[in-house]
Amino acid sequence: MSGPLVLLDSASLYFRSFFALPESMTSPDGVPVNAVRGFAGMIAQILTDRRPARLVACLDADWRPAFRVEAIPSYKAQRVADPAVNAEEVPDTLTPQVPIIIDLLDALGIATAEAAGYEADDVIGTLAHREAAGPVEIITGDRDLFQCVRDEPTPVRVVYVGRGWSKAEVIGPQELATRYGLPAEGLAYADMAVLRGDPSDGLPGITGVGEKTAAKLITKFGSLAALVEAAAAGSKDVPLKVRDAFTHDADYLAKAPLVVRVATDATLETTGTPEVPHPVDVDRVRELQERWALGSAVDRLLKALGA
């Protein structure tokens, strides 16, 4: 295989498409399709620019898994729209577009993967961990997946699109080390993230420890486990205020790694064919294109797939 295995963080990408394009893009009966058109156009660009040998769209089967909430109840709590059903707060005009995206992926024959009780991040982590045949590229706007980068046994890179595709950054171990002053391997990022926390995910972090301090501590001790062990032993190499914070936040410190680190052993449910090119139901794709007024984005996508 000449190209990489490309893993799409699908929700991250269609959320960004939704906010990047105007809601005035609608179907003939007035349903907004800006996220669908943007997502389709981005996949076309990915196929053209990254030339994958295989492509998998990774999906959220559970956006707020029970095992993470049980560990830290505040996990994504601020995003809950309806506590009774644990429903995520999503713009009303995005919700009806998700089934259209799934239908389009199915008609295109693009492989999808999800795992009951897990997020898309865990699906990506599992697929990247299993891959032995060649390089992996993760396309995402979420920095949490930086923890997956590695050189061995097969290289894994994150193509970070937080500022859009035109400003995409390819993040590997060296880029991670340069950007954050961390050891050049992905788990160091997860260890730093435990200490730093992430308010957008409801993770408080360790009191008084910001990103720079977290990175310095992980770099100095090599891992979160070694840092915690040194702090517990009263090492003077761990600042007193950090040792005190570890004592104060001991419950969070014990549980956060389970929440922050992506799973690598999820049981996956897959559809479609990862290999590119693959069979495409062109007639059905054209029907969806016309039904939802998806325009030239679908033309570009069919062309990129050789269909």
C-alpha positions in Angstrom: 0.0 0.0 0.0 1.5 3.3 -1.1 -0.7 5.6 1.0 -1.6 5.9 4.7 -4.6 4.6 6.6 -6.6 7.8 7.1 -8.9 8.0 10.1 -11.5 10.7 10.1 -12.7 12.2 13.4 -16.1 12.6 11.8 -18.0 14.6 14.4 -15.1 17.0 14.8 -15.0 17.6 11.0 -18.7 18.1 10.4 -19.1 20.3 13.5 -16.3 22.6 12.0 -18.0 22.4 8.6 -21.3 23.5 10.2 -19.8 26.6 11.7 -17.6 27.4 8.7 -20.4 27.5 6.1 -23.6 29.5 6.2 -26.9 27.9 7.2 -28.4 29.5 4.1 -27.2 26.4 2.3 -30.4 24.4 2.3 -32.2 21.5 0.5 -35.1 22.4 -1.7 -37.5 21.9 1.2 -35.4 24.2 3.5 -33.3 21.7 5.5 -29.8 23.2 6.2 -27.1 21.1 4.6 -24.0 23.3 5.3 -22.4 20.6 7.5 -23.0 17.9 4.9 -21.6 20.0 2.0 -18.6 21.1 4.0 -17.9 17.5 5.3 -18.2 16.1 1.7 -15.9 18.8 0.4 -13.3 18.1 3.1 -13.3 14.4 2.4 -12.7 15.2 -1.3 -9.8 17.4 -0.3 -8.4 14.7 2.0 -8.5 12.1 -0.7 -6.8 14.5 -3.2 -4.1 15.8 -0.8 -3.3 12.9 1.5 -3.9 10.0 -1.1 -4.9 7.4 1.4 -4.7 3.7 0.7 -7.5 3.2 3.2 -10.0 5.6 4.7 -12.3 5.1 7.7 -14.9 7.6 9.1 -14.9 7.1 12.8 -18.1 7.8 14.7 -19.3 8.5 18.2 -21.5 5.7 19.4 -21.5 7.4 22.8 -20.4 11.0 23.1 -20.2 10.8 27.0 -19.3 7.2 27.9 -20.4 5.9 31.2 -17.0 4.7 32.3 -15.7 8.3 32.0 -18.7 9.9 33.7 -18.4 7.4 36.6 -14.8 8.3 37.1 -15.3 12.1 36.8 -19.0 13.1 36.9 -18.2 16.6 35.5 -16.9 15.1 32.2 -18.7 17.0 29.5 -21.5 17.8 31.9 -21.8 21.4 30.6 -22.7 20.1 27.2 -25.7 18.0 28.3 -28.9 19.3 26.8 -31.3 16.7 28.4 -30.0 15.0 31.5 -32.8 12.4 31.4 -31.4 10.9 28.2 -27.8 12.2 28.5 -28.3 14.0 25.2 -25.6 16.3 23.8 -26.4 20.0 23.2 -26.2 20.3 19.4 -27.4 23.1 17.3 -31.0 22.3 16.1 -30.0 22.9 12.5 -27.1 20.4 12.7 -29.0 17.5 14.2 -31.0 16.7 11.1 -27.9 16.8 9.0 -26.1 13.9 10.7 -28.4 11.1 9.2 -27.8 12.7 5.8 -24.0 12.4 6.3 -24.4 8.8 7.4 -26.5 8.0 4.3 -23.9 9.7 2.0 -21.0 7.8 3.5 -23.0 4.6 3.0 -23.8 5.4 -0.6 -20.1 6.3 -1.2 -19.0 3.0 0.2 -16.8 4.8 2.7 -16.0 2.6 5.7 -17.3 3.7 9.1 -16.4 2.4 12.5 -17.9 2.9 15.9 -17.9 1.1 19.3 -20.8 0.7 21.7 -20.0 2.7 24.9 -17.1 4.6 23.4 -16.3 7.9 21.6 -14.8 8.3 18.2 -11.5 9.2 19.8 -11.5 5.6 21.2 -12.3 4.1 17.8 -9.4 6.1 16.4 -7.1 5.1 19.2 -8.0 1.4 18.7 -7.5 1.4 14.9 -4.2 3.3 15.2 -3.0 0.9 17.9 -3.9 -2.1 15.8 -2.3 -0.9 12.6 0.7 -2.9 11.5 0.7 -2.5 7.7 1.7 1.1 7.2 1.5 4.7 8.3 -1.6 6.2 9.9 -3.0 9.8 9.6 -5.7 11.0 12.0 -7.7 14.0 10.6 -9.1 16.0 13.4 -9.7 19.4 14.9 -9.3 18.0 18.4 -5.9 18.2 20.2 -6.8 15.3 22.5 -5.8 13.0 19.7 -2.2 14.3 19.8 -1.6 11.5 22.4 -1.8 9.0 19.5 1.2 10.1 17.6 4.2 7.8 17.5 7.1 6.6 15.3 7.1 2.9 16.2 6.0 0.3 15.5 4.2 2.1 12.7 4.2 5.9 12.4 1.0 7.7 13.4 0.5 11.4 12.7 -2.3 13.9 13.4 -3.3 16.2 10.6 -4.7 19.0 12.8 -7.3 21.1 11.1 -8.3 23.4 14.0 -7.7 26.4 11.8 -9.1 24.9 8.7 -7.8 22.6 5.9 -5.7 25.4 4.3 -3.8 25.8 7.5 -3.6 22.1 8.4 -0.6 21.0 10.5 0.9 17.6 10.5 1.8 16.7 14.0 4.3 13.9 14.8 6.5 13.3 17.9 9.0 16.0 17.0 6.4 18.6 16.3 4.7 17.7 19.6 8.0 18.0 21.4 8.7 21.4 19.8 5.2 22.7 20.4 4.8 21.8 24.0 8.4 21.1 25.2 7.4 17.5 25.9 9.2 14.2 25.3 8.8 13.1 21.7 6.1 10.6 22.2 2.3 10.8 22.3 1.5 9.5 25.8 3.5 12.5 27.3 0.7 14.7 25.8 -2.0 12.7 27.7 0.0 12.9 30.9 0.3 16.7 30.5 -3.4 17.0 29.7 -4.3 15.2 33.0 -2.4 17.8 34.9 -3.5 20.8 32.8 -7.2 19.8 32.6 -9.6 20.9 30.0 -12.5 23.1 31.0 -14.3 22.4 27.7 -14.5 18.8 28.7 -15.3 19.5 32.3 -11.9 18.4 33.5 -10.5 20.7 36.2 -6.9 19.6 36.2 -4.6 20.0 39.1 -5.0 23.2 41.1 -2.4 25.8 40.1 -0.8 23.7 37.4 -1.1 25.2 33.9 0.1 23.9 30.6 3.7 25.1 30.8 4.2 23.8 34.3 2.6 20.5 33.4 4.9 20.1 30.4 8.0 20.9 32.4 7.0 18.3 35.1 6.3 15.6 32.6 9.5 16.3 30.7 11.5 16.3 34.0 10.1 13.0 35.3 9.4 11.3 32.0 5.8 10.2 32.9 2.9 11.1 35.1 3.4 7.9 37.0 7.0 8.8 37.8 6.0 12.3 38.8 3.2 11.1 41.2 5.6 8.6 42.7 8.3 11.3 43.3 5.7 13.6 44.8 4.4 10.9 47.2 8.0 10.3 48.3 8.4 14.0 49.1 11.0 14.6 46.4 12.3 18.1 46.5 12.4 18.0 42.7 8.6 18.4 42.8 7.7 21.9 44.0 6.0 22.0 47.4 2.9 23.7 45.9 2.6 20.9 43.4 2.9 18.2 46.1 0.2 20.0 48.1 -2.0 20.2 45.0 -1.6 16.5 44.4 -2.7 15.8 48.0 -5.7 18.2 47.6 -6.7 16.8 44.2 -5.8 13.1 44.9 -9.2 11.7 43.8 -9.0 13.6 40.5 -5.4 12.6 39.9 -6.2 8.9 40.5 -9.2 8.9 38.0 -8.3 11.4 35.3 -5.9 9.2 33.3 -8.8 6.8 32.6 -10.8 9.7 31.3 -8.1 11.5 29.3 -6.4 8.6 27.6 -8.1 7.2 24.6 -9.0 3.5 24.6 -7.0 1.2 22.4 -9.0 -2.0 22.9 -12.6 -1.1 22.0 -14.7 -3.7 20.2 -15.5 -2.1 16.8 -18.5 -2.3 14.5 -17.6 -1.5 11.0 -19.3 -1.0 7.6 -18.1 -0.4 4.1 -14.7 -1.0 2.5 -11.6 0.8 3.9 -9.6 0.4 0.7 -9.4 3.3 -1.7 -10.7 3.2 -4.4 -13.7 1.1 -3.5 -17.2 0.4 -5.0 -19.5 3.4 -5.0 -23.3 3.4 -5.6 -23.1 6.3 -8.0 -26.9 6.4 -8.7 -27.7 6.6 -5.0 -25.1 9.3 -4.5 -26.6 11.3 -7.3 -30.1 10.9 -5.8 -28.8 12.2 -2.5 -27.0 15.0 -4.2 -30.2 16.1 -5.9 -32.5 15.4 -3.0 -30.4 17.5 -0.6 -28.9 20.0 -3.1 -25.4 19.0 -2.2 -23.9 20.7 -5.2 -20.3 20.5 -6.4 -18.9 19.1 -3.2 -20.3 15.7 -4.2 -18.9 16.1 -7.7 -15.5 16.7 -6.2 -15.9 13.7 -3.9 -16.9 11.4 -6.7 -14.0 12.5 -8.8 -11.6 12.0 -5.9 -12.9 8.5 -5.5 -12.4 7.8 -9.2 -16.2 7.3 -9.6 
